[in-house]
Amino acid sequence: MLLRALDLTTFRSWKSLSVRLDDRATVFLGGNGTGKTSLLEAAWYCASLGSHRTSSDAALVTEGQQNAIVRADVERKGRTERLEVEIVNRGRARQRLGGANVNRRRDLLGVLRASIFGPERQAIVRGEPSDRRRFADELLVQLQPRYHAVIGEYERALRQRNALLRDHVAGRAPITGLEAWDEAIIGPGAELAAGRARAIERLAPHARAAFTSVGGGTAFEVAYQPSIPDPGLDRSPEAWAASMRHRLKERRRDEMIRGVTLVGPHRDEVAILTGGMTARTHASHGEGWLAAVGMILGAHAALADALGEEPVLLLDDPFTLLDPERRLRLVESLPADAQVLVTAADPNEIPPTLPATLLDVTDLRHA
């Protein structure tokens, strides 16, 4: 899979941009605030329909503008398709694929598959459980785009169920129909738990290998920790549903007292351990950076295995906190057949072993 071209209109600080990309490695050079990270962010948006830096689409639109347009030419199996997505401040956005309008935005998912690393990705290791759940869901959607709809269905049902519980606690309404909302979250919730379990199982050995390859000197483990009892050998959605249904009955009284749903994949955790200790609290600053790199490279490898082809690998400022030896090891760890897009502020940070086309972001602005 190759990203052949990227066109931006009023995206972040870019009024307009059109850039062609090489098959293998391209390095975007530029100082802080020059917009180099936004190039990778735009590519990632085409792959995931979201940003790795913000949850607000409005932040992606140039100040003073009403919308932004991102176009990507994606080559896969000898065929090139143009993906076009509009990002709006308000109202309904439009999207096109191959020149034709697409009614549902999620139908663009799967056209471009990618993995992205950036300084913000340290939240996977250092942040809250919600950051790790978000990462797991990103991987899951890249593996199987249909999970985008499953996640949305679960979140909508969860909001409705929480609203019912809050109204009960506040005395605004008697609680009726809670069993129906149990089933509304159990269906997509069980499917999501089953999918996350499979995705993390795929990821774990690849993340361990990547962490070691780049220079992590301790044992590295990744494991899914669901908030409901793991069904064990039978890890089908039906088995997860039975476990979730049982736990909801157990926690019914607590939920009615606290006014919030206490059971479901919104309370899951992804455990990341370095040297047998929780990385969030025990990893050094350098280990945390290496752990985040390992998670992204591991996700990329898991995705490549599942798809039978290399996704696009996006690396935002990956060398900054690495010593020269680990920079070399990172380059050696990159998948040989993948297209890699890298950003760097200092050309001296780029190992000479990385054969790449260098593009100055300032030159792109004046092209």
LOPA-929871 format. One record per residue (C-alpha): x, y, z negated; residue number from 0; residue in three letters. Coordinates in steps of 0.5 Angstrom, whole numbers, padded with zeros to 4 digits, m for minus. Layout:
BEGIN
+-------+-------+-------+------+------+
!     x !     y !     z ! resi ! resn !
+-------+-------+-------+------+------+
!     X !     Y !     Z !  NUM !  Ala !
...
+-------+-------+-------+------+------+
end
This chain:
BEGIN
+-------+-------+-------+------+------+
!     x !     y !     z ! resi ! resn !
+-------+-------+-------+------+------+
!  0000 !  0000 !  0000 !    0 !  Met !
!  0003 !  0007 !  0002 !    1 !  Leu !
!  0001 !  0014 !  0001 !    2 !  Leu !
!  0002 !  0017 !  0007 !    3 !  Arg !
!  0000 !  0024 !  0006 !    4 !  Ala !
! m0003 !  0029 !  0001 !    5 !  Leu !
! m0007 !  0035 !  0002 !    6 !  Asp !
! m0009 !  0040 ! m0003 !    7 !  Leu !
! m0013 !  0046 ! m0003 !    8 !  Thr !
! m0014 !  0050 ! m0009 !    9 !  Thr !
! m0012 !  0044 ! m0014 !   10 !  Phe !
! m0009 !  0047 ! m0020 !   11 !  Arg !
! m0003 !  0052 ! m0018 !   12 !  Ser !
! m0003 !  0050 ! m0011 !   13 !  Trp !
! m0007 !  0054 ! m0006 !   14 !  Lys !
! m0006 !  0050 ! m0001 !   15 !  Ser !
! m0001 !  0044 !  0001 !   16 !  Leu !
!  0000 !  0039 !  0006 !   17 !  Ser !
!  0006 !  0034 !  0005 !   18 !  Val !
!  0008 !  0027 !  0009 !   19 !  Arg !
!  0011 !  0022 !  0004 !   20 !  Leu !
!  0016 !  0017 !  0006 !   21 !  Asp !
!  0015 !  0009 !  0005 !   22 !  Asp !
!  0019 !  0008 ! m0001 !   23 !  Arg !
!  0022 !  0014 ! m0006 !   24 !  Ala !
!  0021 !  0021 ! m0006 !   25 !  Thr !
!  0023 !  0026 ! m0011 !   26 !  Val !
!  0020 !  0033 ! m0012 !   27 !  Phe !
!  0025 !  0037 ! m0015 !   28 !  Leu !
!  0023 !  0044 ! m0019 !   29 !  Gly !
!  0023 !  0047 ! m0025 !   30 !  Gly !
!  0017 !  0048 ! m0031 !   31 !  Asn !
!  0011 !  0051 ! m0028 !   32 !  Gly !
!  0012 !  0050 ! m0021 !   33 !  Thr !
!  0007 !  0045 ! m0020 !   34 !  Gly !
!  0011 !  0038 ! m0019 !   35 !  Lys !
!  0007 !  0035 ! m0024 !   36 !  Thr !
!  0000 !  0037 ! m0020 !   37 !  Ser !
!  0002 !  0033 ! m0014 !   38 !  Leu !
!  0002 !  0026 ! m0018 !   39 !  Leu !
! m0004 !  0028 ! m0022 !   40 !  Glu !
! m0008 !  0029 ! m0015 !   41 !  Ala !
! m0005 !  0023 ! m0012 !   42 !  Ala !
! m0007 !  0019 ! m0019 !   43 !  Trp !
! m0014 !  0023 ! m0019 !   44 !  Tyr !
! m0015 !  0019 ! m0012 !   45 !  Cys !
! m0014 !  0013 ! m0015 !   46 !  Ala !
! m0017 !  0013 ! m0021 !   47 !  Ser !
! m0022 !  0019 ! m0021 !   48 !  Leu !
! m0019 !  0022 ! m0027 !   49 !  Gly !
! m0013 !  0026 ! m0029 !   50 !  Ser !
! m0008 !  0023 ! m0034 !   51 !  His !
! m0007 !  0030 ! m0037 !   52 !  Arg !
! m0014 !  0033 ! m0038 !   53 !  Thr !
! m0021 !  0030 ! m0039 !   54 !  Ser !
! m0024 !  0036 ! m0036 !   55 !  Ser !
! m0025 !  0036 ! m0028 !   56 !  Asp !
! m0026 !  0044 ! m0029 !   57 !  Ala !
! m0018 !  0045 ! m0031 !   58 !  Ala !
! m0016 !  0042 ! m0024 !   59 !  Leu !
! m0019 !  0048 ! m0020 !   60 !  Val !
! m0015 !  0054 ! m0019 !   61 !  Thr !
! m0017 !  0059 ! m0023 !   62 !  Glu !
! m0022 !  0064 ! m0020 !   63 !  Gly !
! m0025 !  0058 ! m0015 !   64 !  Gln !
! m0031 !  0054 ! m0015 !   65 !  Gln !
! m0028 !  0048 ! m0012 !   66 !  Asn !
! m0022 !  0044 ! m0011 !   67 !  Ala !
! m0020 !  0039 ! m0005 !   68 !  Ile !
! m0016 !  0033 ! m0005 !   69 !  Val !
! m0014 !  0029 !  0001 !   70 !  Arg !
! m0010 !  0023 !  0002 !   71 !  Ala !
! m0008 !  0018 !  0008 !   72 !  Asp !
! m0008 !  0011 !  0005 !   73 !  Val !
! m0004 !  0006 !  0009 !   74 !  Glu !
! m0006 ! m0001 !  0007 !   75 !  Arg !
! m0005 ! m0008 !  0011 !   76 !  Lys !
! m0003 ! m0004 !  0017 !   77 !  Gly !
! m0010 !  0001 !  0017 !   78 !  Arg !
! m0010 !  0008 !  0015 !   79 !  Thr !
! m0016 !  0011 !  0012 !   80 !  Glu !
! m0017 !  0018 !  0009 !   81 !  Arg !
! m0020 !  0019 !  0003 !   82 !  Leu !
! m0023 !  0026 !  0001 !   83 !  Glu !
! m0025 !  0028 ! m0006 !   84 !  Val !
! m0028 !  0035 ! m0008 !   85 !  Glu !
! m0027 !  0037 ! m0015 !   86 !  Ile !
! m0032 !  0042 ! m0018 !   87 !  Val !
! m0033 !  0047 ! m0023 !   88 !  Asn !
! m0041 !  0046 ! m0023 !   89 !  Arg !
! m0046 !  0042 ! m0019 !   90 !  Gly !
! m0045 !  0036 ! m0015 !   91 !  Arg !
! m0039 !  0034 ! m0012 !   92 !  Ala !
! m0038 !  0031 ! m0005 !   93 !  Arg !
! m0033 !  0026 ! m0002 !   94 !  Gln !
! m0032 !  0023 !  0004 !   95 !  Arg !
! m0028 !  0016 !  0007 !   96 !  Leu !
! m0026 !  0015 !  0014 !   97 !  Gly !
! m0029 !  0022 !  0016 !   98 !  Gly !
! m0036 !  0019 !  0013 !   99 !  Ala !
! m0040 !  0022 !  0007 !  100 !  Asn !
! m0040 !  0017 !  0001 !  101 !  Val !
! m0046 !  0018 ! m0004 !  102 !  Asn !
! m0043 !  0015 ! m0010 !  103 !  Arg !
! m0036 !  0017 ! m0012 !  104 !  Arg !
! m0034 !  0011 ! m0015 !  105 !  Arg !
! m0034 !  0007 ! m0008 !  106 !  Asp !
! m0028 !  0011 ! m0007 !  107 !  Leu !
! m0024 !  0007 ! m0012 !  108 !  Leu !
! m0020 !  0001 ! m0010 !  109 !  Gly !
! m0018 !  0005 ! m0003 !  110 !  Val !
! m0012 !  0007 ! m0007 !  111 !  Leu !
! m0009 !  0003 ! m0013 !  112 !  Arg !
! m0003 !  0007 ! m0017 !  113 !  Ala !
!  0000 !  0007 ! m0024 !  114 !  Ser !
!  0002 !  0013 ! m0027 !  115 !  Ile !
!  0008 !  0015 ! m0032 !  116 !  Phe !
!  0009 !  0022 ! m0035 !  117 !  Gly !
!  0011 !  0025 ! m0042 !  118 !  Pro !
!  0003 !  0025 ! m0044 !  119 !  Glu !
!  0003 !  0018 ! m0043 !  120 !  Arg !
!  0007 !  0017 ! m0050 !  121 !  Gln !
!  0000 !  0018 ! m0053 !  122 !  Ala !
! m0001 !  0010 ! m0051 !  123 !  Ile !
!  0004 !  0009 ! m0056 !  124 !  Val !
!  0004 !  0015 ! m0061 !  125 !  Arg !
! m0004 !  0017 ! m0060 !  126 !  Gly !
! m0010 !  0014 ! m0063 !  127 !  Glu !
! m0014 !  0008 ! m0061 !  128 !  Pro !
! m0018 !  0011 ! m0056 !  129 !  Ser !
! m0012 !  0013 ! m0052 !  130 !  Asp !
! m0010 !  0006 ! m0052 !  131 !  Arg !
! m0017 !  0004 ! m0050 !  132 !  Arg !
! m0017 !  0009 ! m0045 !  133 !  Arg !
! m0011 !  0006 ! m0042 !  134 !  Phe !
! m0014 ! m0001 ! m0042 !  135 !  Ala !
! m0020 !  0001 ! m0038 !  136 !  Asp !
! m0015 !  0005 ! m0033 !  137 !  Glu !
! m0012 ! m0002 ! m0032 !  138 !  Leu !
! m0018 ! m0005 ! m0032 !  139 !  Leu !
! m0021 ! m0001 ! m0026 !  140 !  Val !
! m0015 ! m0001 ! m0022 !  141 !  Gln !
! m0016 ! m0009 ! m0023 !  142 !  Leu !
! m0023 ! m0009 ! m0021 !  143 !  Gln !
! m0026 ! m0002 ! m0019 !  144 !  Pro !
! m0033 ! m0005 ! m0021 !  145 !  Arg !
! m0031 ! m0004 ! m0028 !  146 !  Tyr !
! m0032 !  0004 ! m0027 !  147 !  His !
! m0040 !  0003 ! m0027 !  148 !  Ala !
! m0039 ! m0002 ! m0033 !  149 !  Val !
! m0036 !  0003 ! m0038 !  150 !  Ile !
! m0041 !  0008 ! m0036 !  151 !  Gly !
! m0047 !  0004 ! m0037 !  152 !  Glu !
! m0044 !  0002 ! m0044 !  153 !  Tyr !
! m0042 !  0009 ! m0046 !  154 !  Glu !
! m0049 !  0012 ! m0044 !  155 !  Arg !
! m0053 !  0006 ! m0048 !  156 !  Ala !
! m0048 !  0008 ! m0054 !  157 !  Leu !
! m0050 !  0015 ! m0054 !  158 !  Arg !
! m0057 !  0013 ! m0054 !  159 !  Gln !
! m0056 !  0008 ! m0060 !  160 !  Arg !
! m0052 !  0013 ! m0064 !  161 !  Asn !
! m0057 !  0018 ! m0063 !  162 !  Ala !
! m0063 !  0014 ! m0065 !  163 !  Leu !
! m0059 !  0012 ! m0072 !  164 !  Leu !
! m0057 !  0019 ! m0073 !  165 !  Arg !
! m0064 !  0021 ! m0073 !  166 !  Asp !
! m0066 !  0016 ! m0078 !  167 !  His !
! m0061 !  0018 ! m0082 !  168 !  Val !
! m0063 !  0025 ! m0082 !  169 !  Ala !
! m0070 !  0023 ! m0083 !  170 !  Gly !
! m0072 !  0026 ! m0076 !  171 !  Arg !
! m0075 !  0020 ! m0074 !  172 !  Ala !
! m0077 !  0013 ! m0076 !  173 !  Pro !
! m0072 !  0008 ! m0073 !  174 !  Ile !
! m0076 !  0003 ! m0068 !  175 !  Thr !
! m0073 ! m0001 ! m0062 !  176 !  Gly !
! m0066 ! m0001 ! m0065 !  177 !  Leu !
! m0066 ! m0009 ! m0063 !  178 !  Glu !
! m0067 ! m0006 ! m0055 !  179 !  Ala !
! m0061 ! m0002 ! m0056 !  180 !  Trp !
! m0057 ! m0007 ! m0059 !  181 !  Asp !
! m0058 ! m0011 ! m0052 !  182 !  Glu !
! m0057 ! m0005 ! m0048 !  183 !  Ala !
! m0050 ! m0004 ! m0051 !  184 !  Ile !
! m0049 ! m0012 ! m0052 !  185 !  Ile !
! m0049 ! m0013 ! m0044 !  186 !  Gly !
! m0044 ! m0008 ! m0042 !  187 !  Pro !
! m0040 ! m0008 ! m0048 !  188 !  Gly !
! m0039 ! m0016 ! m0048 !  189 !  Ala !
! m0037 ! m0015 ! m0040 !  190 !  Glu !
! m0032 ! m0010 ! m0042 !  191 !  Leu !
! m0029 ! m0014 ! m0048 !  192 !  Ala !
! m0028 ! m0020 ! m0043 !  193 !  Ala !
! m0025 ! m0015 ! m0038 !  194 !  Gly !
! m0020 ! m0012 ! m0043 !  195 !  Arg !
! m0018 ! m0018 ! m0046 !  196 !  Ala !
! m0016 ! m0021 ! m0039 !  197 !  Arg !
! m0013 ! m0015 ! m0037 !  198 !  Ala !
! m0008 ! m0014 ! m0043 !  199 !  Ile !
! m0007 ! m0022 ! m0043 !  200 !  Glu !
! m0004 ! m0020 ! m0035 !  201 !  Arg !
!  0000 ! m0014 ! m0038 !  202 !  Leu !
!  0003 ! m0017 ! m0044 !  203 !  Ala !
!  0009 ! m0021 ! m0041 !  204 !  Pro !
!  0010 ! m0016 ! m0035 !  205 !  His !
!  0011 ! m0010 ! m0041 !  206 !  Ala !
!  0015 ! m0014 ! m0045 !  207 !  Arg !
!  0020 ! m0015 ! m0039 !  208 !  Ala !
!  0020 ! m0008 ! m0037 !  209 !  Ala !
!  0021 ! m0006 ! m0044 !  210 !  Phe !
!  0027 ! m0010 ! m0044 !  211 !  Thr !
!  0030 ! m0009 ! m0037 !  212 !  Ser !
!  0030 ! m0001 ! m0038 !  213 !  Val !
!  0034 ! m0002 ! m0045 !  214 !  Gly !
!  0029 ! m0003 ! m0051 !  215 !  Gly !
!  0033 ! m0007 ! m0056 !  216 !  Gly !
!  0028 ! m0010 ! m0060 !  217 !  Thr !
!  0022 ! m0015 ! m0059 !  218 !  Ala !
!  0016 ! m0012 ! m0056 !  219 !  Phe !
!  0009 ! m0015 ! m0056 !  220 !  Glu !
!  0002 ! m0012 ! m0053 !  221 !  Val !
! m0004 ! m0015 ! m0056 !  222 !  Ala !
! m0012 ! m0014 ! m0055 !  223 !  Tyr !
! m0015 ! m0013 ! m0062 !  224 !  Gln !
! m0023 ! m0013 ! m0061 !  225 !  Pro !
! m0027 ! m0010 ! m0066 !  226 !  Ser !
! m0031 ! m0017 ! m0066 !  227 !  Ile !
! m0029 ! m0024 ! m0067 !  228 !  Pro !
! m0025 ! m0027 ! m0061 !  229 !  Asp !
! m0029 ! m0032 ! m0058 !  230 !  Pro !
! m0023 ! m0036 ! m0058 !  231 !  Gly !
! m0022 ! m0041 ! m0052 !  232 !  Leu !
! m0029 ! m0039 ! m0049 !  233 !  Asp !
! m0028 ! m0032 ! m0047 !  234 !  Arg !
! m0033 ! m0031 ! m0042 !  235 !  Ser !
! m0038 ! m0025 ! m0042 !  236 !  Pro !
! m0043 ! m0030 ! m0045 !  237 !  Glu !
! m0039 ! m0032 ! m0051 !  238 !  Ala !
! m0037 ! m0024 ! m0052 !  239 !  Trp !
! m0044 ! m0023 ! m0052 !  240 !  Ala !
! m0046 ! m0028 ! m0058 !  241 !  Ala !
! m0040 ! m0025 ! m0062 !  242 !  Ser !
! m0042 ! m0018 ! m0061 !  243 !  Met !
! m0050 ! m0020 ! m0063 !  244 !  Arg !
! m0048 ! m0023 ! m0069 !  245 !  His !
! m0043 ! m0018 ! m0072 !  246 !  Arg !
! m0049 ! m0013 ! m0070 !  247 !  Leu !
! m0053 ! m0016 ! m0075 !  248 !  Lys !
! m0048 ! m0017 ! m0080 !  249 !  Glu !
! m0047 ! m0009 ! m0080 !  250 !  Arg !
! m0054 ! m0007 ! m0079 !  251 !  Arg !
! m0055 ! m0004 ! m0086 !  252 !  Arg !
! m0048 !  0000 ! m0086 !  253 !  Asp !
! m0050 !  0003 ! m0079 !  254 !  Glu !
! m0057 !  0005 ! m0082 !  255 !  Met !
! m0054 !  0008 ! m0088 !  256 !  Ile !
! m0048 !  0012 ! m0084 !  257 !  Arg !
! m0052 !  0013 ! m0077 !  258 !  Gly !
! m0047 !  0011 ! m0072 !  259 !  Val !
! m0045 !  0004 ! m0068 !  260 !  Thr !
! m0040 !  0001 ! m0072 !  261 !  Leu !
! m0039 ! m0005 ! m0067 !  262 !  Val !
! m0037 ! m0006 ! m0060 !  263 !  Gly !
! m0031 ! m0004 ! m0055 !  264 !  Pro !
! m0031 !  0003 ! m0057 !  265 !  His !
! m0028 !  0001 ! m0064 !  266 !  Arg !
! m0023 ! m0004 ! m0060 !  267 !  Asp !
! m0015 ! m0003 ! m0061 !  268 !  Glu !
! m0009 ! m0005 ! m0057 !  269 !  Val !
! m0003 ! m0007 ! m0061 !  270 !  Ala !
!  0004 ! m0005 ! m0059 !  271 !  Ile !
!  0009 ! m0008 ! m0063 !  272 !  Leu !
!  0017 ! m0006 ! m0063 !  273 !  Thr !
!  0021 ! m0011 ! m0067 !  274 !  Gly !
!  0015 ! m0014 ! m0070 !  275 !  Gly !
!  0012 ! m0007 ! m0073 !  276 !  Met !
!  0007 ! m0002 ! m0070 !  277 !  Thr !
!  0010 !  0002 ! m0065 !  278 !  Ala !
!  0006 !  0008 ! m0067 !  279 !  Arg !
!  0009 !  0009 ! m0074 !  280 !  Thr !
!  0015 !  0005 ! m0074 !  281 !  His !
!  0018 !  0006 ! m0067 !  282 !  Ala !
!  0024 !  0012 ! m0066 !  283 !  Ser !
!  0023 !  0017 ! m0061 !  284 !  His !
!  0027 !  0014 ! m0056 !  285 !  Gly !
!  0024 !  0007 ! m0057 !  286 !  Glu !
!  0017 !  0010 ! m0056 !  287 !  Gly !
!  0019 !  0013 ! m0050 !  288 !  Trp !
!  0021 !  0007 ! m0047 !  289 !  Leu !
!  0015 !  0003 ! m0050 !  290 !  Ala !
!  0011 !  0008 ! m0046 !  291 !  Ala !
!  0015 !  0007 ! m0040 !  292 !  Val !
!  0015 ! m0001 ! m0041 !  293 !  Gly !
!  0007 !  0000 ! m0041 !  294 !  Met !
!  0006 !  0003 ! m0035 !  295 !  Ile !
!  0011 ! m0001 ! m0031 !  296 !  Leu !
!  0008 ! m0007 ! m0034 !  297 !  Gly !
!  0001 ! m0005 ! m0032 !  298 !  Ala !
!  0004 ! m0004 ! m0025 !  299 !  His !
!  0007 ! m0011 ! m0024 !  300 !  Ala !
!  0000 ! m0014 ! m0027 !  301 !  Ala !
! m0003 ! m0010 ! m0022 !  302 !  Leu !
!  0001 ! m0012 ! m0016 !  303 !  Ala !
!  0001 ! m0019 ! m0018 !  304 !  Asp !
! m0007 ! m0019 ! m0018 !  305 !  Ala !
! m0007 ! m0015 ! m0012 !  306 !  Leu !
! m0002 ! m0019 ! m0008 !  307 !  Gly !
!  0001 ! m0012 ! m0006 !  308 !  Glu !
!  0005 ! m0006 ! m0009 !  309 !  Glu !
!  0001 !  0000 ! m0011 !  310 !  Pro !
!  0004 !  0007 ! m0011 !  311 !  Val !
!  0008 !  0008 ! m0017 !  312 !  Leu !
!  0008 !  0015 ! m0020 !  313 !  Leu !
!  0013 !  0017 ! m0025 !  314 !  Leu !
!  0013 !  0024 ! m0028 !  315 !  Asp !
!  0020 !  0027 ! m0031 !  316 !  Asp !
!  0021 !  0020 ! m0033 !  317 !  Pro !
!  0029 !  0021 ! m0034 !  318 !  Phe !
!  0029 !  0027 ! m0039 !  319 !  Thr !
!  0029 !  0023 ! m0045 !  320 !  Leu !
!  0034 !  0017 ! m0043 !  321 !  Leu !
!  0041 !  0017 ! m0043 !  322 !  Asp !
!  0045 !  0016 ! m0037 !  323 !  Pro !
!  0046 !  0008 ! m0038 !  324 !  Glu !
!  0038 !  0007 ! m0039 !  325 !  Arg !
!  0037 !  0012 ! m0033 !  326 !  Arg !
!  0041 !  0007 ! m0028 !  327 !  Leu !
!  0037 !  0001 ! m0032 !  328 !  Arg !
!  0030 !  0005 ! m0030 !  329 !  Leu !
!  0032 !  0005 ! m0023 !  330 !  Val !
!  0034 ! m0002 ! m0023 !  331 !  Glu !
!  0027 ! m0004 ! m0026 !  332 !  Ser !
!  0023 ! m0001 ! m0021 !  333 !  Leu !
!  0019 ! m0005 ! m0016 !  334 !  Pro !
!  0023 ! m0006 ! m0010 !  335 !  Ala !
!  0018 ! m0006 ! m0005 !  336 !  Asp !
!  0013 !  0000 ! m0008 !  337 !  Ala !
!  0013 !  0007 ! m0006 !  338 !  Gln !
!  0015 !  0011 ! m0011 !  339 !  Val !
!  0014 !  0018 ! m0012 !  340 !  Leu !
!  0018 !  0022 ! m0018 !  341 !  Val !
!  0019 !  0029 ! m0021 !  342 !  Thr !
!  0025 !  0032 ! m0024 !  343 !  Ala !
!  0027 !  0039 ! m0026 !  344 !  Ala !
!  0034 !  0037 ! m0026 !  345 !  Asp !
!  0037 !  0034 ! m0020 !  346 !  Pro !
!  0043 !  0031 ! m0024 !  347 !  Asn !
!  0038 !  0027 ! m0028 !  348 !  Glu !
!  0037 !  0023 ! m0022 !  349 !  Ile !
!  0041 !  0017 ! m0022 !  350 !  Pro !
!  0045 !  0016 ! m0015 !  351 !  Pro !
!  0043 !  0009 ! m0014 !  352 !  Thr !
!  0036 !  0011 ! m0013 !  353 !  Leu !
!  0035 !  0012 ! m0005 !  354 !  Pro !
!  0030 !  0018 ! m0004 !  355 !  Ala !
!  0028 !  0023 !  0000 !  356 !  Thr !
!  0029 !  0030 ! m0004 !  357 !  Leu !
!  0023 !  0035 ! m0003 !  358 !  Leu !
!  0024 !  0042 ! m0007 !  359 !  Asp !
!  0017 !  0044 ! m0009 !  360 !  Val !
!  0019 !  0052 ! m0008 !  361 !  Thr !
!  0020 !  0050 ! m0001 !  362 !  Asp !
!  0013 !  0046 !  0000 !  363 !  Leu !
!  0010 !  0053 ! m0003 !  364 !  Arg !
!  0013 !  0057 !  0003 !  365 !  His !
!  0012 !  0052 !  0008 !  366 !  Ala !
+-------+-------+-------+------+------+
end
